[in-house]
Amino acid sequence: MNVADIADKVIEAPIVTSFTKLGYLARRKLDGWTPIDRYDLTGKVILVTGATSGLGKCAAAQFGRLGASVIVVGRSADRNQDVVDELVELTGNDGFGQVACDTGDLDQVRALAAQVLADHARLDVLVHNAGALSAERHEAPDGTEQTVASQVVGPFLLTSLLLDRLAESAPGRVITMSSGGMYAAGLTVSKLEMPPGEYDGTDQYARAKRAQVTLNEMWAERYPDRGVSFQAMHPGWADTPGVEAALPGFRKVMGPLLRDAEQGADTLVWLAADDEPLTRNGSFWLDRRIRSIHKLPTTSRSDTPERRAQLWDWVVERSGAELG
Ligand SMILES: NC(=O)c1ccc[n+]([C@@H]2O[C@H](COP(=O)([O-])OP(=O)(O)OC[C@H]3O[C@@H](n4cnc5c(N)ncnc54)[C@H](OP(=O)(O)O)[C@@H]3O)[C@@H](O)[C@H]2O)c1
């Protein structure tokens, strides 16, 4: 273990240092990170869900600055187009396009995939970033609880529909933006969707984010030879419109300790651009380092091979994904 490894462990233990900008700033220095602007993504095509706000918008801007063509996905075509216009202006790259899609609506996900396949001969990176913590329970058109629909089932279907195009563009990458909130949740299939009456937004969000991280590992295990790598990450705690809307009290307490969007999105951009993640398929990252997916014995115990297999079968069935 070198000095940076030891220091990283010390920072990682208390969540407040690890997840805030303190963790980001210390690790950037200790590990001597390559600055993002040294990477070149010219010729790459990158799809980012949730690219109209916060971390996704910030990452989309970085991808554009580095020369990539970027497909902006959000629920409203008008909002998407405003962001595309803004990012073209900001980056000087006119390779931004947009498709409107609610990732919880499976018909819209199928239409998004069809559009991407028709418009783009290659797809280098698929970023599943769209997400929200909702205080109230909603359902997607197929009746699936909306957090699970938009962050687990829809993204799973989208990956399945775009996998061949990612493989043709090898090395393809699928990156999932999870959350440190998932450390609080065990792996559950029977209780993945919280029913009305039991619904708790924070808990529901944590369960969905746990499922994302598990499925990321399972994609890597089940499709190891397609030239596509699967990575999940969490951004720490970053000050975004999403946090302001969902957790105003938390945002007030954490104040200047919160990361800015660029700091929260750094590992996402790095996962899309650097060669190292390609050799570490199926990993979970924070601040450019692989992290354990469990911090608690209770969640670790819930994570059995049987339950994993059950989750995979459940999401295949619910999404209607046809896997080769
Ligand atoms: N900020 C943090 O500290 C933090 C911490 C842990 C994890 N995360 C994760 O990071 C991701 C981005 O969060 P953020 O903080 O940047 O939030 P944000 O500012 O609210 O941005 C969320 C983005 O997701 C899109 N979106 C939400 N639901 C969608 C749906 N059903 N279909 C398509 N797009 C949808 C929104 O687009 P439209 O409204 O235009 O549709 C928006 O672009 C989320 O997955 C979140 O869980 C954030």
PDBQT file of the ligand as one rigid body, heavy atoms in Angstrom, charges set to zero:
ROOT
HETATM    1  N1  LIG A 401     -26.383  15.112  -6.921  1.00  0.00    +0.000 N 
HETATM    2  C1  LIG A 401     -26.004  14.164  -6.079  1.00  0.00    +0.000 C 
HETATM    3  O1  LIG A 401     -25.424  14.441  -5.011  1.00  0.00    +0.000 OA
HETATM    4  C2  LIG A 401     -26.252  12.732  -6.393  1.00  0.00    +0.000 A 
HETATM    5  C3  LIG A 401     -25.852  11.791  -5.429  1.00  0.00    +0.000 A 
HETATM    6  C4  LIG A 401     -26.034  10.445  -5.714  1.00  0.00    +0.000 A 
HETATM    7  C5  LIG A 401     -26.570  10.068  -6.934  1.00  0.00    +0.000 A 
HETATM    8  N2  LIG A 401     -26.966  11.006  -7.836  1.00  0.00    +0.000 N 
HETATM    9  C6  LIG A 401     -27.533  10.537  -9.103  1.00  0.00    +0.000 C 
HETATM   10  O2  LIG A 401     -27.029  11.273 -10.176  1.00  0.00    +0.000 OA
HETATM   11  C7  LIG A 401     -27.982  11.332 -11.226  1.00  0.00    +0.000 C 
HETATM   12  C8  LIG A 401     -28.174  12.763 -11.647  1.00  0.00    +0.000 C 
HETATM   13  O3  LIG A 401     -28.686  13.478 -10.532  1.00  0.00    +0.000 OA
HETATM   14  P1  LIG A 401     -28.620  15.068 -10.412  1.00  0.00    +0.000 P 
HETATM   15  O4  LIG A 401     -28.311  15.355  -8.992  1.00  0.00    +0.000 OA
HETATM   16  O5  LIG A 401     -27.774  15.640 -11.477  1.00  0.00    +0.000 OA
HETATM   17  O6  LIG A 401     -30.181  15.410 -10.628  1.00  0.00    +0.000 OA
HETATM   18  P2  LIG A 401     -30.957  16.500 -11.502  1.00  0.00    +0.000 P 
HETATM   19  O7  LIG A 401     -30.246  17.785 -11.500  1.00  0.00    +0.000 OA
HETATM   20  O8  LIG A 401     -32.354  16.467 -10.997  1.00  0.00    +0.000 OA
HETATM   21  O9  LIG A 401     -30.942  15.867 -12.956  1.00  0.00    +0.000 OA
HETATM   22  C9  LIG A 401     -31.692  14.713 -13.216  1.00  0.00    +0.000 C 
HETATM   23  C10 LIG A 401     -31.776  14.486 -14.702  1.00  0.00    +0.000 C 
HETATM   24  O10 LIG A 401     -32.501  13.271 -14.903  1.00  0.00    +0.000 OA
HETATM   25  C11 LIG A 401     -33.514  13.505 -15.847  1.00  0.00    +0.000 C 
HETATM   26  N3  LIG A 401     -34.618  12.602 -15.544  1.00  0.00    +0.000 N 
HETATM   27  C12 LIG A 401     -35.230  12.395 -14.365  1.00  0.00    +0.000 A 
HETATM   28  N4  LIG A 401     -36.170  11.445 -14.481  1.00  0.00    +0.000 NA
HETATM   29  C13 LIG A 401     -36.145  11.039 -15.766  1.00  0.00    +0.000 A 
HETATM   30  C14 LIG A 401     -36.866  10.097 -16.517  1.00  0.00    +0.000 A 
HETATM   31  N5  LIG A 401     -37.829   9.341 -15.970  1.00  0.00    +0.000 N 
HETATM   32  N6  LIG A 401     -36.563   9.935 -17.830  1.00  0.00    +0.000 NA
HETATM   33  C15 LIG A 401     -35.595  10.667 -18.412  1.00  0.00    +0.000 A 
HETATM   34  N7  LIG A 401     -34.886  11.588 -17.759  1.00  0.00    +0.000 NA
HETATM   35  C16 LIG A 401     -35.170  11.775 -16.455  1.00  0.00    +0.000 A 
HETATM   36  C17 LIG A 401     -33.865  14.984 -15.745  1.00  0.00    +0.000 C 
HETATM   37  O11 LIG A 401     -34.300  15.421 -17.011  1.00  0.00    +0.000 OA
HETATM   38  P3  LIG A 401     -35.729  16.057 -17.347  1.00  0.00    +0.000 P 
HETATM   39  O12 LIG A 401     -36.298  16.626 -16.075  1.00  0.00    +0.000 OA
HETATM   40  O13 LIG A 401     -35.399  17.085 -18.379  1.00  0.00    +0.000 OA
HETATM   41  O14 LIG A 401     -36.514  14.912 -17.892  1.00  0.00    +0.000 OA
HETATM   42  C18 LIG A 401     -32.505  15.575 -15.449  1.00  0.00    +0.000 C 
HETATM   43  O15 LIG A 401     -31.803  15.799 -16.635  1.00  0.00    +0.000 OA
HETATM   44  C19 LIG A 401     -29.242  10.655 -10.698  1.00  0.00    +0.000 C 
HETATM   45  O16 LIG A 401     -29.279   9.313 -11.136  1.00  0.00    +0.000 OA
HETATM   46  C20 LIG A 401     -29.046  10.703  -9.201  1.00  0.00    +0.000 C 
HETATM   47  O17 LIG A 401     -29.730   9.665  -8.547  1.00  0.00    +0.000 OA
HETATM   48  C21 LIG A 401     -26.824  12.336  -7.593  1.00  0.00    +0.000 A 
ENDROOT
TORSDOF 0
